[in-house]
Amino acid sequence: MKKYNDYIQTVIRYLSRNDELRTYLKNIEADKSAKEEMLKTIMHPITAQYSFTAGCQQSGNSSKVEQETERREKLQHEIVELNLNITEIRTNLDRVDRAMQQLDTESQIILKGRWIERDSWEFIASQIHSGIKRCRIKHDEALQSMATAVFGPKAVPEQLSFVFFK
């Protein structure tokens, strides 16, 4: 009987998209650096500069100081958003890396071979000097172990846990 678990499917997605996520992380870190450099080039008014007309300008355009202040605030907001994205992605990648490291070497070879390098079961089984059936069983156990390490006890299906009554 085939089992389905959302936590295991999420771990599989993290493993299969590992390279993409790391590249995306580098790209948004580069975007953040570029925006920080742009922020340095925007003038920071020490004192407000006023136009000769009272109230707002006739043309409806804001002053140069107001435009620069709006650009500065927009860039600061974008940098904060990028920092949040970077933190979230890095945290998830680190969790998956730590979960992978806690597995035995054979399980690591199986998961990396199957989901990161996309090798066939036959090739993976030959790498660990085992049969395909044992390789698949070890694969399922390793995924369950990783899901538990990444998401905690909630990743273990209720049917597999013991409940003791008093």
C-alpha positions as CSV (number, residue, x, y, z in Angstrom):
1,M,0.0,0.0,0.0
2,K,1.4,3.4,-1.0
3,K,1.6,6.0,1.8
4,Y,1.2,9.7,1.3
5,N,2.6,12.4,3.7
6,D,2.7,16.1,2.9
7,Y,5.8,16.5,5.0
8,I,7.7,13.9,3.1
9,Q,6.5,15.4,-0.2
10,T,7.9,18.8,1.0
11,V,11.3,17.2,1.8
12,I,11.3,15.7,-1.7
13,R,10.6,19.1,-3.2
14,Y,13.4,20.7,-1.2
15,L,15.8,17.9,-2.3
16,S,14.9,18.0,-5.9
17,R,15.0,21.8,-6.1
18,N,18.1,22.2,-4.0
19,D,20.3,23.7,-6.7
20,E,17.5,26.0,-7.9
21,L,16.9,27.3,-4.3
22,R,20.6,27.9,-3.8
23,T,20.9,29.8,-7.1
24,Y,17.8,31.8,-6.2
25,L,19.3,32.6,-2.8
26,K,22.5,33.9,-4.4
27,N,20.4,36.0,-6.8
28,I,18.3,37.7,-4.2
29,E,21.4,38.3,-2.1
30,A,22.9,40.1,-5.1
31,D,19.7,42.0,-5.6
32,K,19.9,43.1,-2.0
33,S,23.5,44.2,-2.4
34,A,22.6,46.2,-5.5
35,K,19.7,47.9,-3.7
36,E,21.9,48.8,-0.8
37,E,24.4,50.4,-3.2
38,M,21.6,52.3,-4.8
39,L,20.5,53.5,-1.4
40,K,23.9,54.9,-0.7
41,T,23.7,57.0,-3.9
42,I,20.4,58.7,-3.0
43,M,20.9,62.0,-1.3
44,H,19.7,62.2,2.3
45,P,18.4,65.6,3.0
46,I,19.6,67.1,6.2
47,T,17.2,70.0,6.0
48,A,14.0,70.3,4.1
49,Q,14.0,72.4,1.0
50,Y,10.8,74.3,0.2
51,S,9.5,75.6,-3.0
52,F,8.4,79.2,-3.4
53,T,4.8,78.3,-3.8
54,A,2.8,77.8,-0.7
55,G,1.3,74.4,-0.1
56,C,1.8,71.9,-2.9
57,Q,3.3,72.9,-6.2
58,Q,1.1,74.0,-9.1
59,S,2.2,71.3,-11.4
60,G,1.3,68.6,-9.0
61,N,4.8,67.2,-8.9
62,S,6.6,66.7,-5.6
63,S,9.9,68.5,-4.9
64,K,13.2,66.9,-5.5
65,V,13.7,66.2,-1.8
66,E,10.3,64.5,-1.6
67,Q,11.1,62.4,-4.6
68,E,14.4,61.3,-3.2
69,T,12.8,60.5,0.2
70,E,10.2,58.4,-1.5
71,R,12.8,56.5,-3.5
72,R,14.9,56.0,-0.3
73,E,11.8,54.7,1.6
74,K,10.9,52.4,-1.2
75,L,14.4,50.9,-1.4
76,Q,14.5,50.5,2.3
77,H,11.2,48.6,2.2
78,E,12.4,46.4,-0.7
79,I,15.6,45.6,1.3
80,V,13.6,44.5,4.3
81,E,11.5,42.2,2.1
82,L,14.6,40.7,0.5
83,N,16.1,40.1,4.0
84,L,12.9,38.3,5.0
85,N,13.1,36.1,1.9
86,I,16.8,35.4,2.4
87,T,16.2,34.4,6.0
88,E,13.3,32.1,5.2
89,I,15.1,30.3,2.3
90,R,18.4,30.0,4.2
91,T,16.6,28.7,7.3
92,N,14.8,26.0,5.2
93,L,18.0,25.0,3.3
94,D,19.9,24.8,6.6
95,R,17.2,22.6,8.1
96,V,17.4,20.2,5.1
97,D,21.2,20.2,5.2
98,R,21.2,19.3,9.0
99,A,18.6,16.6,8.5
100,M,20.7,15.1,5.6
101,Q,23.8,15.2,7.7
102,Q,22.2,13.2,10.6
103,L,21.5,10.3,8.2
104,D,23.9,7.5,7.8
105,T,26.1,7.5,4.7
106,E,24.1,4.9,2.8
107,S,20.9,6.9,3.2
108,Q,22.6,10.1,2.1
109,I,23.8,8.4,-1.1
110,I,20.3,7.1,-1.8
111,L,18.6,10.5,-1.3
112,K,21.2,12.5,-3.1
113,G,21.3,10.0,-5.9
114,R,17.5,9.8,-6.3
115,W,16.4,13.5,-5.8
116,I,19.5,15.7,-6.4
117,E,21.3,13.8,-9.1
118,R,18.2,12.0,-10.4
119,D,19.9,8.7,-10.8
120,S,18.1,5.4,-11.5
121,W,17.3,2.9,-8.8
122,E,19.6,0.4,-10.4
123,F,22.6,2.9,-10.4
124,I,21.9,3.8,-6.7
125,A,21.6,0.2,-5.7
126,S,24.9,-0.6,-7.4
127,Q,26.6,2.3,-5.5
128,I,25.6,1.0,-2.1
129,H,26.1,-2.7,-3.1
130,S,22.5,-3.6,-2.4
131,G,19.3,-4.7,-4.1
132,I,16.7,-2.3,-5.5
133,K,14.1,-3.4,-3.1
134,R,16.3,-2.8,0.0
135,C,17.4,0.5,-1.6
136,R,13.7,1.7,-1.9
137,I,12.9,0.6,1.7
138,K,16.0,2.5,3.0
139,H,14.9,5.5,0.8
140,D,11.5,5.6,2.5
141,E,12.9,5.3,6.0
142,A,15.4,8.1,5.2
143,L,12.7,10.4,3.9
144,Q,10.6,9.8,7.0
145,S,13.6,10.5,9.2
146,M,14.4,13.7,7.3
147,A,10.8,14.8,7.5
148,T,10.8,14.3,11.3
149,A,14.1,16.2,11.6
150,V,12.9,19.1,9.5
151,F,9.3,19.4,10.7
152,G,9.4,17.7,14.1
153,P,7.1,15.1,15.6
154,K,4.0,16.3,13.6
155,A,5.6,14.7,10.5
156,V,5.0,11.2,11.9
157,P,1.6,9.9,11.0
158,E,-0.7,9.2,13.9
159,Q,-1.1,5.6,12.9
160,L,2.6,5.0,13.6
161,S,2.6,6.6,17.1
162,F,1.8,4.8,20.3
163,V,-0.8,6.1,22.8
164,F,-0.9,4.8,26.3
165,F,-4.0,5.1,28.4
166,K,-4.0,5.2,32.2
